[in-house]
Amino acid sequence: MADYFLDVLLDDSRIEAIKGAGLADNIKYRFAGELKLVEVHVSEDTKGKVLQEFDTARTDSRNAITDVPVAFLRELFNQVVEKKSLGDDAVEAVLAKSAEIKELAAKESEYLPAPDIK
């Protein structure tokens, strides 16, 4: 059984892709159905690899892996659909592209700078 998970948010086009991958039964609804997502469950080992590879990543009290780059989550969605899986294999496929994801993540911080809070 997986100990940790990543939330992948869904819009209408992503919901259709998830349905096409045969994963529609795994769609979860939060906030009175306004937020739709799938949970990708991972083992302790895979969680460790994610945290080691991306220094902003962390786990919260729900055992959710959070604060990964947007590029990571975008590729995770692609791998979920391609592999038709909500498990370690989808995350491992993303980790195989970590160099590319880190480049994209660096651009994210350039385009989306943190707010200056005083």
MARTOR-75069 format. One line per field, with one value per residue: residue number from 1; x, y, z of N, C-alpha, C in turn; residue in one letter. Coordinates in Angstrom, 1 decimal. Each point is the difference from the previous one (the first is absolute). Layout:
BEGIN
pos c(NUM,...)
nX c(X,...)
nY c(Y,...)
nZ c(Z,...)
caX c(X,...)
caY c(Y,...)
caZ c(Z,...)
cX c(X,...)
cY c(Y,...)
cZ c(Z,...)
code c(a,...)
***
This chain:
BEGIN
pos c(1,2,3,4,5,6,7,8,9,10,11,12,13,14,15,16,17,18,19,20,21,22,23,24,25,26,27,28,29,30,31,32,33,34,35,36,37,38,39,40,41,42,43,44,45,46,47,48,49,50,51,52,53,54,55,56,57,58,59,60,61,62,63,64,65,66,67,68,69,70,71,72,73,74,75,76,77,78,79,80,81,82,83,84,85,86,87,88,89,90,91,92,93,94,95,96,97,98,99,100,101,102,103,104,105,106,107,108,109,110,111,112,113,114,115,116,117,118)
nX c(0.8,-0.4,1.1,0.4,-0.4,-0.2,-0.6,-0.8,0.0,-1.3,0.1,-0.9,1.0,0.5,-1.2,-0.1,1.2,-0.4,-1.2,0.7,0.6,-1.3,0.3,-1.2,0.1,1.2,-0.9,0.6,-1.0,0.5,-0.3,-0.9,1.0,0.4,0.6,0.5,0.3,1.2,0.1,1.3,-0.2,0.9,1.0,0.4,0.4,-1.1,-0.6,0.9,-0.2,-1.3,0.0,0.8,-0.8,-1.0,0.9,-0.9,0.1,-1.1,-0.2,-1.3,-0.8,-0.5,1.4,-0.5,0.5,0.6,-0.3,-0.4,0.9,-0.6,1.2,0.3,-0.9,0.4,1.3,-0.3,-0.7,1.0,0.8,-0.8,-0.2,1.3,0.3,-1.0,0.7,-0.4,1.2,0.9,-0.5,-1.1,0.2,0.4,-1.0,-0.6,0.4,-0.3,-0.9,0.6,1.0,-0.8,-0.5,1.2,0.3,-1.1,0.3,1.2,-0.6,-0.6,1.1,0.6,-0.9,0.1,0.5,0.6,-1.2,0.2,0.0,-0.6)
nY c(-1.2,1.0,0.6,0.5,1.3,0.2,1.2,-0.4,1.4,0.0,0.4,0.5,0.6,0.2,0.4,0.5,0.5,0.4,0.4,0.6,0.3,0.0,1.2,0.1,-1.3,0.5,0.7,0.9,0.3,1.2,0.6,-0.9,-0.8,1.1,-0.9,-0.3,-1.3,-0.5,-1.1,0.3,-1.3,0.2,-0.8,-0.5,-1.0,0.0,0.1,-0.9,-0.7,0.3,-0.3,-1.0,-0.2,0.4,0.9,0.4,-1.2,-0.3,-0.6,-0.1,0.5,0.2,0.2,1.2,-0.3,1.1,1.1,-0.9,0.2,1.0,0.2,-0.3,0.9,0.9,-0.3,0.1,1.1,0.4,-0.3,0.6,0.9,0.2,-0.1,0.8,0.7,-0.3,-0.6,-0.8,-0.9,0.7,-0.1,-1.3,0.0,0.7,-0.8,-0.8,0.9,-0.2,-0.3,-0.6,-0.7,-0.2,-0.2,-0.7,-0.6,0.0,-0.3,-0.9,-0.1,-0.1,-0.8,-0.8,1.2,-0.3,0.2,1.3,-0.7,1.1)
nZ c(0.0,-0.7,0.5,-1.1,-0.2,-1.3,0.2,-1.0,-0.1,-0.1,-1.2,-0.8,-0.7,1.2,0.4,-1.2,0.1,1.2,-0.5,-1.0,1.2,0.1,0.3,-0.7,0.4,-0.4,-0.8,0.8,0.8,0.0,1.1,0.4,-0.4,0.6,0.8,-1.2,0.4,-0.2,0.8,-0.1,0.3,0.9,-0.1,1.2,-0.7,-0.7,1.2,0.5,-1.1,0.1,1.3,-0.4,-1.0,0.8,0.2,-0.8,-0.4,0.5,1.1,-0.1,0.9,-1.3,0.0,-0.3,-1.2,0.5,-0.5,-0.9,-1.0,-0.5,-0.5,1.2,0.5,-0.9,0.3,1.3,-0.3,-0.8,1.0,0.8,-1.0,-0.3,1.3,0.0,0.8,1.2,-0.5,0.7,-0.9,0.3,1.3,0.0,-0.8,0.9,1.0,-1.0,0.1,1.2,-0.8,-0.8,1.0,0.5,-1.3,-0.2,1.1,-0.5,-1.2,0.7,0.7,-1.2,-0.5,1.1,0.1,1.1,0.6,-0.1,1.1,0.5)
caX c(-0.8,0.7,-0.1,0.0,-0.7,0.0,-1.2,0.1,-1.2,-0.6,-1.0,-0.9,0.8,0.7,-1.0,-0.2,1.2,0.0,-1.0,0.5,1.0,-0.7,0.3,-1.1,-0.5,0.9,-0.1,-0.5,-0.6,0.2,-0.6,-1.3,0.2,0.7,1.4,0.1,1.3,0.3,1.1,1.0,0.6,1.4,0.6,1.0,1.2,-0.3,-0.2,1.4,0.6,-0.6,0.5,1.4,0.2,-0.6,0.2,-1.2,-1.0,-0.2,-1.2,-0.8,-0.6,-0.8,0.9,0.0,1.3,-0.5,1.0,0.8,-0.2,-1.2,0.5,0.0,-1.4,-0.4,0.5,-0.6,-1.3,0.2,0.4,-1.2,-0.8,0.7,0.2,-1.3,0.4,0.1,0.9,1.5,0.6,-0.2,0.9,1.3,0.2,0.2,1.4,1.0,0.1,0.2,0.9,-0.9,-1.0,0.7,0.1,-1.3,-0.3,0.8,-0.7,-1.2,0.3,0.2,-1.3,-0.9,0.9,-0.7,-0.4,0.8,-0.8,0.7)
caY c(1.2,1.3,0.8,1.4,0.3,1.3,0.4,0.5,0.7,-0.3,0.8,-0.8,-0.8,-1.0,-1.1,-0.8,-0.9,-1.0,-0.9,-0.8,-1.0,-1.0,0.3,0.9,-0.4,0.5,1.4,0.5,1.4,0.8,1.3,-0.1,-0.3,1.1,-0.4,-1.4,-0.4,-1.4,-0.1,-0.9,-0.6,-0.4,-0.7,0.8,0.1,1.0,1.3,0.5,0.5,1.3,1.0,0.1,0.6,1.3,0.6,0.7,-1.0,-0.4,-0.7,0.7,-0.9,-1.1,-0.8,0.5,0.7,1.3,1.0,-0.4,1.0,-0.2,-0.9,-1.4,-0.5,-0.1,-1.3,-1.1,-0.3,-0.6,-1.4,-0.7,-0.3,-0.9,-1.3,-0.4,-0.4,1.0,-0.5,0.3,0.0,1.3,1.0,-0.4,0.5,1.4,0.2,-0.3,1.3,1.0,1.1,0.9,0.6,1.0,1.1,0.7,0.6,1.3,1.0,0.3,1.0,1.3,0.5,0.2,0.3,0.0,1.4,0.7,0.3,0.8)
caZ c(0.0,-0.1,1.2,-0.4,-1.3,-0.7,-0.6,-1.3,-0.2,-1.3,-0.7,-0.8,-1.0,0.7,0.5,-1.2,-0.2,1.1,-0.3,-1.1,0.5,0.9,1.5,0.4,1.3,1.0,0.2,1.3,0.0,1.3,0.1,-0.6,-1.5,-0.8,-0.3,-0.4,0.0,0.2,0.9,-0.5,1.2,-0.2,1.1,0.8,-0.8,-1.1,0.6,0.3,-1.3,-0.3,0.9,-0.2,-1.3,-0.1,1.3,0.6,0.3,1.4,0.3,1.0,1.0,-0.6,-0.8,-1.4,-0.4,-0.5,-0.4,-1.1,-1.1,-0.9,-1.1,0.5,0.0,-1.4,-0.6,0.7,-0.6,-1.2,0.2,0.5,-1.1,-0.8,0.7,0.6,1.3,1.1,1.0,-0.1,-1.4,-0.7,0.7,-0.5,-1.4,0.1,0.5,-1.1,-0.8,1.0,-0.6,-0.9,0.9,0.7,-0.9,-0.1,1.4,0.1,-0.7,0.7,1.0,-0.7,-0.4,1.1,1.2,1.3,0.3,1.0,1.2,1.0)
cX c(0.9,-0.2,-0.2,-0.8,0.3,-1.3,0.3,-1.4,-0.5,-1.0,-0.8,0.8,0.8,-0.9,-0.3,1.1,0.1,-1.0,0.5,1.1,-0.6,0.1,-1.1,-0.5,0.9,-0.1,-0.6,-0.5,0.2,-0.7,-1.3,0.0,0.6,1.4,0.0,1.5,0.1,1.2,0.9,0.7,1.4,0.5,1.0,1.3,-0.1,-0.2,1.4,0.7,-0.5,0.6,1.5,0.2,-0.4,0.0,-1.2,-1.1,0.0,-1.2,-0.8,-0.6,-0.9,0.8,-0.1,1.4,-0.5,1.3,1.0,-0.2,-1.2,0.4,-0.1,-1.5,-0.6,0.4,-0.6,-1.4,0.2,0.4,-1.2,-0.9,0.7,0.1,-1.3,0.2,0.0,0.9,1.4,0.5,-0.2,1.0,1.4,0.3,0.2,1.4,1.1,0.2,0.3,0.9,-0.9,-1.0,0.7,0.3,-1.3,-0.3,0.8,-0.7,-1.3,0.3,0.3,-1.3,-1.0,0.8,-0.9,-0.4,0.9,-0.9,0.8,-0.8)
cY c(1.2,0.8,1.5,0.2,1.4,0.3,0.5,0.6,-0.2,1.1,-0.8,-0.8,-1.1,-1.1,-0.9,-0.9,-1.1,-1.1,-0.9,-1.0,-1.0,0.3,0.9,-0.3,0.6,1.5,0.3,1.4,0.6,1.3,0.0,-0.2,1.0,-0.3,-1.5,-0.4,-1.5,0.0,-1.1,-0.5,-0.5,-0.6,1.0,0.3,1.0,1.4,0.6,0.5,1.3,1.1,0.3,0.8,1.4,0.7,0.7,-1.0,-0.4,-0.8,0.7,-1.1,-1.1,-1.0,0.3,0.6,1.3,0.8,-0.5,1.0,-0.3,-0.9,-1.5,-0.5,-0.1,-1.3,-1.2,-0.3,-0.7,-1.5,-0.8,-0.5,-1.0,-1.4,-0.6,-0.5,1.2,-0.4,0.4,0.1,1.4,1.0,-0.3,0.5,1.5,0.3,-0.3,1.3,1.1,1.2,1.0,0.8,1.1,1.3,0.8,0.6,1.3,1.1,0.4,1.1,1.4,0.7,0.3,0.2,0.0,1.4,0.6,0.4,0.7,0.0)
cZ c(0.0,1.2,-0.3,-1.3,-0.4,-0.6,-1.4,-0.3,-1.5,-0.5,-0.9,-1.0,0.7,0.4,-1.2,-0.2,1.1,-0.3,-1.2,0.4,0.9,1.5,0.6,1.4,1.2,0.2,1.3,-0.1,1.3,-0.1,-0.8,-1.5,-0.8,-0.4,-0.3,-0.1,0.0,0.9,-0.6,1.3,-0.2,1.3,0.7,-0.9,-1.1,0.6,0.3,-1.2,-0.4,0.9,-0.2,-1.3,-0.1,1.4,0.6,0.4,1.5,0.2,1.1,1.0,-0.5,-0.7,-1.5,-0.3,-0.7,-0.4,-1.0,-1.1,-0.8,-1.2,0.4,0.0,-1.4,-0.7,0.7,-0.6,-1.4,0.2,0.6,-1.2,-0.9,0.5,0.5,1.4,1.0,1.1,-0.3,-1.4,-0.7,0.6,-0.5,-1.4,0.0,0.6,-1.0,-0.8,0.9,-0.5,-0.8,0.9,0.8,-0.8,-0.1,1.3,0.2,-0.7,0.7,1.0,-0.6,-0.4,1.1,1.3,1.2,0.3,1.1,1.1,1.0,1.3)
code c(m,a,d,y,f,l,d,v,l,l,d,d,s,r,i,e,a,i,k,g,a,g,l,a,d,n,i,k,y,r,f,a,g,e,l,k,l,v,e,v,h,v,s,e,d,t,k,g,k,v,l,q,e,f,d,t,a,r,t,d,s,r,n,a,i,t,d,v,p,v,a,f,l,r,e,l,f,n,q,v,v,e,k,k,s,l,g,d,d,a,v,e,a,v,l,a,k,s,a,e,i,k,e,l,a,a,k,e,s,e,y,l,p,a,p,d,i,k)
***
